[in-house]
Amino acid sequence: MPRQLPRLLRYGLKGVTHRTIKIETMRLDWYSKPENQKIIRADLYQGLVDTIAAGESCGDRIGKRIVLPRTFPGGDRDMQRRFLDAIAIVQRWGKPDYFITMTCNPYWEEITTELMPGQLPQDRPDLVVRVYKAKQRDLMDLLIKKKHFGEVAAYVHVTEFQKRGLPHEHILLIMKAGSKLKTPDDYDRVI
């Protein structure tokens, strides 16, 4: 371990005193003693242990960055693309008129009737997501095709998952000129 000091200070000893070298040597000696190995926090080295356990022996491969493609849902590049698409829609069609949220209720009748005795909704995330997706499609049909609030010029929506694992939806609607809310009576009618 004391031989590691020149590697740590490979750019020269400018500004380094003999006291610094002595302190670093003492630290390296302390870490090399077997009785002190138990004191060292093992979680700090878990990544290194995982890498060695995976059989990785080449140092140039450890910690190599992997860039996910834009087609990977939920990745950084996918989210950036979606954000830029939403901004382009707002630039083209104007500011949104409606901001609607939809949250999944794990105790919807469609979910609870399909559960086995003793099961909870969190035991069947596949069922919860399928029921939610069907209800989300119905809501989008109501808003877009059936024109519940009027004619929609453009819309953006995104599905997110809460910390409990339940899906929820954010929907922005940009209405055509004839369907925009203009007076307090228009707002009261919608509310």
Secondary structure, DSSP 8 states (H G I E B T S, - for coil): -GGGHHHHTTT--TT--HHHHHHHHHHHHHHHSHHHHTTS-GGGGHHHHHHHHTT---TTTTT------TTSTTSHHHHHHHHHHHHHHHHHH-S-SEEEEEE--TT-HHHHTTS-TT--GGG-HHHHHHHHHHHHHHHHIIIIIS-SSS-EEEEEEEEEE-TTS-EEEEEEEEE-GGGS--SHHHHHHH-
